[in-house]
Amino acid sequence: MYLRSYLKEAKMYFEVYSEALISSGLAALLLSVYQGEFPEVVLKCPPLFLEEIGLYAALSPSRSSGLSSLFLRMKQEALKALTKNAN
């Protein structure tokens, strides 16, 4: 999976690409929530809705791990953006 992030007007934007349709769909869920949000939101607001809708229970362990890893990478990008803006 490919992830690119950038800041525009102090908000985070992400571009995600995967050849696997399931991975693309899972990434789209995260993007629908975090696209255009401030970095602090990405860092402080975990995607609890995924657990609430029972998504993790429906995913294989590797897909579940991949989704968690993608969110971790999004948080890392948000942290980088905050650090860059602070300097």
N, C-alpha and C positions, 0 to 999 in steps of 0.2 A: 504494500500500500504506500502511496505517495502522499505526503502531507506538506503543504506550503502554507505559511501564515504571513500576514502583513498587517500593519497598523494603518488606519485611515481615520483621520480626525479623532485620534486617541482610542479607537475601537478596533477590536480584533476581527480579522476576516481570515477564513480558512479555505483552501482549495484541497480537495481530497480526490484521489483517483485510485481505483482498483479495478483490475480486470474481472474479479469475482463479483457477481451481482449481489450476493448476500452481503459481502463486505461493504460494497458501495451503499447498499440500503441501510446497513447499521451505521455507517458514517453519516448518512443523510439525517438520521435521527439526532445525532449529536449536533450536526450543523444547524438543524432547525431550531435548536435551543440557543446555541452559543454564537452563531454568526451575527456580527455587528454589535456584540456586547463589549463592555469594557474588560480589560484584562483581569481586574479584581473579581468580576463576576465569574469568569472561567475558573479562577483559583478558589473562590469561596463557596461556590454553589455546585455541589456534585449532582450528577444526573440521577436523582432519586426516582424519577418517573420510570426509569427502565426496570427497577426492582418492583415498583408499584404495579406495573402492567404485567409482571411475570415474565419478562423477556429473558432474563438470565436462566430461568428454569427451562425455557424452550430451546435454548442454544446448547450446542455441544461445548464441552470444556475448552476446546481450542478457539471456537468462535467467541465464547465469553471472555476468554483471556485476551483475544485480539481486540475486542471492543474496549476492555479496560485499558489495554496498552495504548490504544488510540487516544482515549481521554487523557491518559497520563502525558502523552506527547503534546496534546493541546495545552495542558496546564504548564508544561515546560516552556512552550512557546510564549504563553502569556507571561510567565515569570521573566523570560528574556526581554520581552517587550517592556515590562515595568522597569527592569534594571537599566535598559538602554535609555528610557525616558528620564530616569533619575539622574543620569550622568549628563 
